[in-house]
Amino acid sequence: MDTVSTILIVDDDRDIRTLLADYLETHGYRTRGVPDGTAMWKALDEQRPDLLVLDLNLPGEDGLSLCRKLRANSSLPVIMLTARAEPLDRILGLEMGADDYLPKPFEPRELLARIRSVLRRSAAAPAALAPDKIQHIRFSNWTLDLQARHLINPDGVVIMLSGAEFRLLRVFLEHPNRVLNRDQLLNMTQGRDADPFDRSIDIQISRLRQKLGEDARLPQIIKTVRNGGYVLAGSVSVEPAA
């Protein structure tokens, strides 16, 4: 029997929380709704959900700040909601580590589709890496732990990754020294094509470079290929699981 996924909804609008909870529960999910960041942290301490639906505009600490703090020590999938449909809000949400973004107003079935997609991507693992047989992937003195889903830097310090960052880095490590364009990267990580104004891949690569300690002007690990895309340069090795 499939495990039932739990969705934590953080929105200060009680009607929206109730509407989404009822809709998602009719489609087989468990839900919990809370109104603000304080209640969110308490809920996360009590039981880790499988996905977080997080409103950007919350009383007190806003969704962007909450997402940034969450990403410091967790790869929990996050879908961010906002009443503002400005492109800048979407960019900021992705920069803070959200896995997807949905502007209000929206149809509950669209959120359901996004939730299913994010959960599917989070659980999926490319067959080429055979994660049940491989524990670590090493590159440029860094290590990606496939089981814990985090990075380990050359000094042994753990660096947390969002779900989107983990999937993107894993794709690069599957295809070292191969130029991958934005369309390919979006298809491999999110199962969709890019639109002309989609900057999500660029944002995630920028965040990955920061976590890898790269000089944005002269990156050595994930390099930009003019008019081509991006390439992970250098050798990659794997370490079998125990």
N, C-alpha and C positions, 0 to 999 in steps of 0.2 A: 504494500500500500504506500502511495506517495505521502511524504511528509507535508503537512499543511504549513504554508508560509505565514509568518506573522508580520503585519505592516503597522508601524507606528506613525500616526498622523499628528503633526504638530501644526496647529492653526488656531488662532484666537477666535475665529468665528465658529460658534457652537453649531450653527445650522450646517455649515460646510463639513465639519467633522462628522456630524451625524449622517448627513447625506452620503459621504464617501464611505463611512464605516458600513452602513446598510448595503450600499451597492457592492462593495468588495466582499462582504460576507456572503452575499447571494451568489458570488462567483468563486466561493471556496476558500477565501482567505480568513485568517484570524486578524482582528484589528484592535488597536487601542488608540484612543485620542486624548491629546493633552493640549492646553492652551498656550504654553510659553516655554521658554528655555529651561527655567527652573524645574518645571514638571517633566520636561524631556530628559534631563540628566537623571532625575530620580527614576523614571521609567526604564532608562537604559541600564541603570545599576541593578534594578530588580530583575529584568529579563531582556536579553539581547534579542531584538527583532531581526527579521531577515532583510528588511528594507525600511528606510525612513522617508516619509513624504513630509517635506519641510517648507513651510511658508516663509517667504522672504521678509514680509512686513509683520513683525511680531512686537508686542509690547515689551519694553525693556531691551534685552539683547536681541538684535535682529538675526534673521536666518543666515546671512553671510558670515557673521561673526561666529555663530554656533557651528556652522559647517567647517569653518577654518579650524576651530578648536577640536572638533571631532576628528578631523583628518590628521591631527598631530599624533593620534595613537589608535586609529581604527580605520579599517577599509570597508566599513558598513556601507552598502549601496544607498545613495541619496538621490531623490528626485525633488527638485526645488520648484516651488510654486510662487508666482508673484502676480499682483494686480497690474503691475506695470509691464507693458509689452516692448519697452525700449531694448534695442540690441545690446546696449551697454549692460543692462541687468543680466542678460543671458551670459555675456562674456564674464562678468564678475562672478556669477554663480559657478561657472565652469572653472574659473581661476581658483576659487575657494575649494574646489574638489568635488562638486556635484557631478553625478553620473549622467543626469539628464535634467531638462528644464522645461516647464510648461507654464505659459502665461494664462492668467485668468481673464475672462471666463473660459471654461473648457467643458467639454462633454465628459462625464465620468467614464464612458467607454474608451475615450482617448487616454485618460490616465491609466485605465486598466491595461491597455495595450502597451503603454510605456513601462508599467510595472512588470508585466510578463517578459518584455524584452530585456530589461535590466537584470531581472532575476535569472533569465536564461543565459545571458552573457556572463553573469557572475559565476554561475555554476559550471558553465562550459569550459572545456580545456582543449586546445588543439591537439589532435591525435599525434602530430609529429613530435610533440614533447613528451608524450606518454607519462603524464604526471604521476601515475601510480608506480612508475619504475624510476623516476628521476626526482631527487630531492633538491639539488642545487644546480644552478647554471652560473658559471663564472665567466666574467668578461672584464677586461681592463682593471683588474684588481678588485672588482666589485663582485658581489654574489646576489643572485635572486633566489630566494627560498620559495619554491613552488607550493609547499604545504602551508607555511605561515603567511605567504603572500606579501612578503616585505623584502626590502633591500638590506644588505649589510655592506657598509662602506669598508675601505681598505684597513681602517683601524678597528674594525669589529663592531662598530656602532650600528644599531638597527635604525633604518629609515622607513617610516610608514608610507604606504602608497594607497591612493584611492583605488576603487575597483577599475575605473577607466584607465588610470596610469599603469596599473599592473597588467591589464590586457594589452595596452599599447607596447609596453616594454617587452612583454612576452612575444608579441608578433615580431618585433625587431630582432629579438634573439633567435627566433625561428628562421629568420632570413638575413643573417649577417652578411655585410658587404654587398647587399643588393639594394638598389634604389627603389623606394616605394613611394608612389605619389599619394596625394590626399584621398583620391577615390578608393585606391587599394586599401589604405589604412582604415578608412571609415568602414568599408565592406568587411574587412577582417576583424575589426574590433566592435562594430556596432550593427553590422548587417544592413547598412543602407548606403545610398550614394550621397555625395556632397552636393549642396547647392552652391551657386556662385558666391554667396555671402557667408558660408559656413566656415567659422574660424576655430571650431572646437579642437581639431587635430593640432593646429598651430599652438593653441593655448596649452593643451596637454603636453606637447613636446617642450614648450617653454618651462612648464612645471617640472617635467622630468629632468631637464638640463639643470635646473636649480638644485634639485635633490641630488644630482650626480656631481654637483660642485663645478659645473662647466662655466667657462667664460662665454657669455652669450654672443660676444663678437667673434670668438674663434673656438667654437666647440670642437672637441677631439673625439668624442664618443658617438654622439648623434649629430651627424653633419648635414648641413643643408646643401642640396645639389640644385644649382640655379636652373629654373625651368624644368626641373625633374622631380623634386620631392625631397625625401630624407633617406639617409643611409646610416646604419649602425656599423661603424668601422672597427676593425680589429678581430682577433680570434675569440671564439666562444667554445667553452668546454662544459661538459655535464658531469655530475656526480650522482651515481645511482642511489636510490633510497636504501636504507638499511634493511 
